[in-house]
Amino acid sequence: MPERTLRERAHDVEVTVWVGKAGIDAVVEELSDQLDDRELVKAKFLRAARGGTTTEELADELAGRVGADVVETRGHTAVFNR
């Protein structure tokens, strides 16, 4: 599916993964499971998870761990697609 179409559809996706102080290690399996069931998954990176990194850096690392692509990041949220 074209990236533009995915971005348009991502707008209506609800956040279903929250990355907190336990970091991305705590959500790798959950994100992977959700991507098995749906096309798009939105994750929110809470302040405690970000520390000195950016949402984009965390999203890229998380995507690499689950074999997904980052469709977009906006604010402190990211949308993933596999």
Backbone torsions as a table, in degrees:
resi	resn	phi	psi	omega
1	MET	NA	137.4	-179.4
2	PRO	-59.8	145.1	-177.3
3	GLU	-58.2	-37.8	-179.5
4	ARG	-61.9	-42.4	179.0
5	THR	-63.5	-41.9	178.0
6	LEU	-62.2	-41.3	179.6
7	ARG	-64.0	-40.8	178.8
8	GLU	-63.8	-42.1	179.9
9	ARG	-70.6	-30.0	-178.9
10	ALA	-63.3	-26.4	-178.3
11	HIS	-57.2	-36.8	-175.9
12	ASP	-91.8	-1.3	-179.3
13	VAL	-78.8	134.6	177.3
14	GLU	-83.2	151.3	174.7
15	VAL	-68.5	126.2	178.9
16	THR	-124.1	-4.5	177.3
17	VAL	-129.8	127.8	177.6
18	TRP	-117.0	126.0	178.5
19	VAL	-101.3	116.6	-176.6
20	GLY	-114.5	-149.3	-173.9
21	LYS	-66.1	-18.7	176.7
22	ALA	-76.0	-9.5	176.3
23	GLY	79.1	-171.9	-174.8
24	ILE	-72.9	-24.2	178.4
25	ASP	-54.9	-35.9	-175.7
26	ALA	-72.3	-15.6	-174.9
27	VAL	-118.6	0.0	-177.4
28	VAL	-56.0	-51.1	-177.1
29	GLU	-65.5	-41.5	180.0
30	GLU	-62.9	-44.9	178.9
31	LEU	-63.1	-43.5	179.4
32	SER	-59.9	-45.2	178.6
33	ASP	-61.2	-43.3	-179.4
34	GLN	-66.3	-37.2	178.5
35	LEU	-68.2	-24.3	174.8
36	ASP	-67.7	-29.5	-174.9
37	ASP	-98.1	-23.0	-178.1
38	ARG	-137.9	161.1	-177.5
39	GLU	-74.6	-40.5	-176.7
40	LEU	-126.4	138.5	175.9
41	VAL	-132.1	131.8	-179.6
42	LYS	-105.8	132.8	179.4
43	ALA	-122.2	142.6	176.5
44	LYS	-111.0	131.4	179.3
45	PHE	-100.6	107.3	-178.5
46	LEU	-73.1	160.1	-176.7
47	ARG	-52.6	-41.9	-178.0
48	ALA	-61.8	-28.8	-179.2
49	ALA	-81.1	-30.6	-173.0
50	ARG	-73.7	-39.3	-179.0
51	GLY	50.2	-122.2	-179.5
52	GLY	-98.0	11.3	-178.8
53	THR	-106.9	169.8	179.0
54	THR	-97.6	161.7	175.6
55	THR	-58.3	-41.0	-178.7
56	GLU	-61.3	-43.6	179.6
57	GLU	-63.5	-45.3	179.4
58	LEU	-64.3	-42.1	-179.9
59	ALA	-63.1	-42.4	178.8
60	ASP	-63.1	-42.0	179.5
61	GLU	-65.5	-43.5	179.5
62	LEU	-64.2	-42.1	178.7
63	ALA	-60.5	-42.0	178.9
64	GLY	-62.1	-35.6	-178.1
65	ARG	-72.4	-27.0	-178.5
66	VAL	-108.0	4.0	179.7
67	GLY	68.0	41.0	-178.0
68	ALA	-121.1	172.8	174.2
69	ASP	-110.5	148.4	172.6
70	VAL	-88.6	114.8	179.4
71	VAL	-72.2	-45.5	177.0
72	GLU	-166.0	158.4	168.6
73	THR	-123.3	141.8	179.1
74	ARG	-146.6	119.7	-176.5
75	GLY	63.4	-121.8	-179.8
76	HIS	-110.8	23.2	177.5
77	THR	-119.5	154.3	176.3
78	ALA	-137.5	148.9	178.3
79	VAL	-115.7	131.6	-176.2
80	PHE	-115.3	150.9	178.1
81	ASN	-144.4	143.3	177.5
82	ARG	-116.9	NA	NA
